[in-house]
Amino acid sequence: MARQTNTEIRSYTFYQVFPRQHSKSHDFIGVIKDLDRIHAMGVDVLYVLPVHPIGEQARKGQQGSPYSIVDYFEIHPGLGTYEDFILLIDEAHKRGMKVMMDIVFNHTSRDSKLVLEKPDWFYKNDKGEFANRIGDWSDITDLDFKKRDVWNYLIDVLKFWASKVDGFRCDLAPLLPLDFWMEARKKIDLINSNLIWLSESVEPGFIKYLRDHGYECYSDSEMYQAFDVCYDYDIFSYMNEYLKNPNKLSRWLEEIARQDVIYPNNYIKLRSFENHDQERLRSKVRDHAHFMQMMALMFFLKGPAFIYAGQEHEIFEKPSLFEIDLIPWNSENSIEVFIKRLSSLKKQPIFSFGNFNLIHSVNVAVMSYAYQNQFLVGIFNLECATSVEVPLIDGNYTNFINDEDIVVEHGKIELNNQPIIIDTLKEHIK
């Protein structure tokens, strides 16, 4: 991991915004109008999908993908002006939130400014045509990182935005040379050393596939040399397998615990159970109670919590990347108060500096943190168990989530469909 990484990031709550789909105005102003509500949930970082003009050549859908970028220095006119984007940043800062922007350097649109002005900066196939190294996406073409000028230009892009935003989420970062990211981080730190650097991860199976085909692709362990935070795609498939087959819960939880020994001591994993690329969590769980257990678990895990706009209203379907597809907000299904409660707990130092342990993994996830004199136990009844053993001495405790009394008797507690978090002292460890 980057040596300067601030492990307090583990206590943050990220909120991902797709401005086109967030409000009826489909722009930055619509997001600004919603900042008070977002901030009230305890959000620390507002992560905004790409804000640049979208290519028209071979565009997907009517609106096109925000990841098909024409010009890294310009703002998509449909979202507003450059001044509107700066206003969004300023308004977020007034509320104590940071703003992270999406950086997409693997490729540009087929009709980007660079394609037109610097065609030799791009990867070409055996026929000498603009192409993708892997896959065949009609609306994008890959940059060629063997060209030193490409590095210099993209680092200049980062320099331009580094004085304006608080972090970079770097799309497909493991597919680009690690040395590029190391150099970029070093140079950008001279401008803004407080930026949060988030790397999109690549699932293990895809890493193997790319390497077998002769392409560079870096694991999370390698990416931590340049980045502060990595996605949890290394274990995402295990979560999906559990949600399809309850018998696989233990394997997923054990993979989470294993992260504590295979990554650097100060590693940070983004706990994202859904995002713009993944299906909504609510569409994959059994019911509301299961959803709430998963949400509480997400906040309890080691690493910052991540909410994709709409998740707080239990939305079932993710919005389209290519069309106008407004999030169907439904305040009647709001769990914003629940999220606020969890995010307030998340800000305790124990989540940044405490020792994390998996205690129990069959049907119920029981996890703990220990830090100084504090001991925190999370009990998440994912598979409708009636009781579970906990690492606490017998006695009366309080559930942080709803202030209900919890009785530990003979080393066990009775369970219902409510997640439980007990905030107590080390002297109560069994």
Buried (B, 14 or more C-beta within 10 A) or exposed (E): BBEEBBBBBBBBBBBBBBBBBBBEBBBBBBBBEBBEEBBBBBBBBBBBBBBBBBBEBBBBEEBBBBBBBBBBEEBBEEBBEEEBBBBBBEBBEEEEBBBBBBBBBBBBBBBBBBBEEBEEBBBBEEEEEBBBBBEEBEBBBBBBBEBEEBBEBBBEBBBEBBEBBBBBBBBBBBBBEBEBBBBBBEBBBEEBEEBBBBBBBBBBEBBEBBEEEEEEBBBBBBBBBBBBBBBBBBBBBBBBBBBEEEEBBBBBBEBBBEBBEEBEEBBBBBBBBBBBBBBBBBBBBBEEBBBBBBBBBBBBBBBBBBBBBBBBBBBEEBBBBBEEBBBEBEEEEBBBEBBBBBBEBBBBBBBBBBEBBBBBBEBBBBBBBBBEEBBBBBBBBBBBBEEBBBBBEEEEBBBBBEEEEBEBEEEBBEBEEBBBBBBBEEEBEE
